Amino acid sequence: MDVKIEESWKEQLKDEFEKDYFIKLTGFVRDEYRTKKTFPPAKLIFNAFEHTPFDKVKVVILGQDPYHNDGQAHGLCFSVPEGIQAPPSLVNIFKEINRDLGIPVPRSGDLTRWANQGVLLLNATLTVEAHKAGSHQRKGWEEFTDAAIRKLAENREGLVFILWGSYAQKKASFIDPTKHLILKSVHPSPLSAHNGFFGNNHFSETNKYLQSKGVEPIQW
């Protein structure tokens, strides 16, 4: 089966494409796009991989699900396309960057510029039915995205894994903290941001670590 995914990732994940779970997942996703309104647009399902090839990854930020309202999801976690209002979690991310680094809050919620600098903006589930949060969970996507995280954790060194909220933090179990920096806090959602997201300094900590490895920091 031919999966249209960036070449370096295709090479890293080639074994996954032959597994039963992925073949079933592909059938399920094709049916959803054919019969229901589904996000992101099909050509952007693997957008995170497209912008951040395997060897260019410096930082991994993990989300859970794509946005499920019209026009928001474009295959990068927490990000929305140019011209779409930033959702509450993203507003809080920008507030923390402003507090941590003094960078003004941007007008655009499009984080493609982060992805192009080596920030892999990966949701655990890569598709969702319109207006039905979590509707494509436990269909196989989590197994696939876990495989991507494992490949990075095992085959690269000196990466920063940013894990916000209990769901993302479970992924720390297969990341070696002696090889990588793992940063954890509560989720930036308005429900939890005041309980430890604001003040976590994850953006300055990330850049300090990258610079300590001789790697260009991220222009947040």
C-alpha positions in Angstrom: 0.0 0.0 0.0 1.4 3.4 -1.0 1.2 6.0 1.8 2.0 9.6 0.7 4.3 10.6 3.5 7.6 12.5 3.5 10.4 10.2 2.3 12.6 10.1 5.4 9.6 9.2 7.6 8.4 6.7 5.0 11.7 4.9 5.4 11.6 5.0 9.2 8.0 3.8 9.4 7.9 1.4 6.4 7.3 -1.7 8.6 4.2 0.0 10.1 2.5 0.2 6.7 2.4 -3.6 6.3 0.9 -4.3 9.7 -2.7 -5.4 10.1 -3.7 -2.5 12.3 -2.5 0.1 9.7 -4.2 -1.7 6.8 -7.5 -1.7 8.8 -6.9 2.0 9.8 -6.4 3.0 6.2 -9.7 1.3 5.2 -11.5 3.1 8.1 -10.0 6.5 7.2 -10.9 6.2 3.5 -14.5 5.3 4.4 -14.7 8.3 6.8 -13.5 10.7 4.2 -15.8 9.3 1.6 -19.0 9.2 3.7 -18.5 12.0 6.4 -17.1 15.4 6.8 -13.6 14.6 8.2 -10.7 16.8 9.3 -8.0 17.8 8.4 -8.3 17.9 4.6 -7.1 14.5 3.4 -3.9 15.9 1.8 -2.8 17.3 5.2 -3.2 14.2 7.3 0.6 13.7 7.4 1.4 17.5 7.4 3.5 17.3 10.5 5.9 14.8 8.9 5.9 16.8 5.7 7.3 20.0 7.3 9.7 18.2 9.8 11.7 15.4 8.2 13.1 12.7 10.6 16.6 14.0 10.6 15.5 17.7 11.0 13.5 17.1 14.2 14.8 19.1 17.2 11.6 19.2 19.4 8.5 17.1 19.6 5.2 18.6 20.9 2.4 16.1 21.3 -1.2 16.8 21.0 -4.1 14.4 21.2 -6.7 15.0 18.5 -7.0 17.4 15.5 -9.4 20.3 16.0 -12.9 19.2 14.9 -14.5 22.5 13.9 -14.6 23.9 10.4 -11.3 25.3 9.0 -9.2 24.7 12.1 -7.3 21.5 11.6 -4.3 21.4 9.2 -2.3 18.5 10.4 -0.1 20.3 13.0 -1.1 19.9 16.6 -2.3 23.1 18.4 -1.9 25.1 15.1 -4.6 26.6 12.9 -4.3 28.0 9.4 -3.6 31.7 8.7 -6.8 33.7 9.2 -8.5 31.3 11.7 -8.9 32.6 15.3 -6.5 30.9 17.7 -8.3 28.4 20.0 -8.0 28.8 23.8 -5.1 26.3 24.3 -3.1 28.1 21.6 -3.8 31.5 23.1 -2.4 30.2 26.4 0.7 28.8 24.6 1.3 32.2 23.2 0.8 33.9 26.6 3.4 31.6 28.2 5.9 32.3 25.4 5.3 36.0 26.0 5.8 35.6 29.7 8.8 33.2 29.4 10.7 34.9 26.5 9.1 38.3 26.1 8.0 37.6 22.5 4.9 39.5 21.5 1.8 37.4 21.0 1.5 36.8 17.2 -1.6 37.7 15.2 -1.5 34.3 13.4 -2.1 30.9 15.0 -0.3 29.1 12.1 2.6 27.2 13.6 4.1 26.1 10.3 7.1 28.3 11.0 7.8 26.2 14.1 7.5 23.0 12.1 9.9 24.3 9.5 12.5 24.9 12.2 12.4 21.3 13.5 9.4 21.3 15.9 7.4 18.1 15.1 3.8 19.1 15.9 2.3 15.6 16.2 -1.2 14.6 17.3 -1.6 11.1 18.6 -4.7 10.7 16.4 -4.3 12.2 12.9 -8.0 12.5 11.8 -11.4 13.3 13.3 -15.0 13.4 12.2 -16.3 17.0 12.1 -17.7 18.2 15.4 -17.1 14.9 17.1 -14.0 15.2 19.4 -12.2 11.9 19.8 -14.2 10.1 17.2 -11.1 8.5 15.5 -9.4 7.5 18.7 -8.5 3.8 19.2 -8.7 3.0 15.5 -5.0 2.5 15.1 -3.6 6.0 14.8 -2.1 5.9 18.3 -0.1 2.8 17.4 1.3 4.6 14.3 2.2 7.8 16.1 3.7 5.9 19.0 5.9 4.2 16.4 7.1 7.6 15.1 7.9 8.7 18.7 9.8 5.5 19.4 11.9 5.9 16.2 12.9 9.4 17.3 13.6 8.3 20.9 15.7 5.3 19.8 17.5 6.6 16.7 18.1 10.3 17.5 19.8 12.0 20.5 19.5 15.3 22.1 15.8 16.0 21.3 13.3 17.8 23.5 10.0 16.1 24.1 7.4 18.5 25.4 4.5 16.6 27.1 1.5 18.6 28.2 -1.2 16.9 30.1 -1.6 13.3 31.4 -2.3 11.8 27.9 1.0 13.1 26.4 3.0 12.3 29.6 2.3 8.6 29.1 4.6 8.7 26.1 7.6 9.4 28.5 7.7 5.6 29.3 9.5 4.9 26.0 11.8 8.0 25.9 15.3 7.6 27.5 15.8 10.7 29.7 19.6 10.2 29.5 19.5 10.7 25.7 16.8 13.4 25.5 15.2 16.2 27.5 11.6 15.5 28.6 9.6 18.5 29.7 6.2 17.9 31.4 3.4 20.1 32.7 -0.4 20.3 32.8 -2.1 21.0 29.5 -2.5 24.6 28.2 -6.3 24.2 28.1 -8.2 26.9 30.0 -9.3 24.2 32.4 -5.7 23.5 33.6 -3.4 26.2 32.4 -3.3 28.1 35.8 -2.3 24.9 37.6 1.2 24.8 36.2 1.2 25.5 32.5 1.8 29.2 33.0 5.3 29.5 34.4 6.6 26.2 33.2 9.4 27.9 31.1 9.3 25.1 28.6 10.2 27.4 25.7 13.3 28.9 27.3 14.3 25.5 28.7 14.0 24.0 25.2 16.3 26.6 23.7 18.8 26.3 26.6 19.1 22.6 26.0 19.4 22.8 22.3 22.1 25.5 22.6 24.0 23.2 25.1 24.1 20.6 22.3 25.3 23.1 19.7 21.9 23.2 18.0 20.3 26.3 16.7 17.4 27.4 19.1 13.8 27.7 18.0 12.5 31.2 17.1 9.2 30.8 19.0 
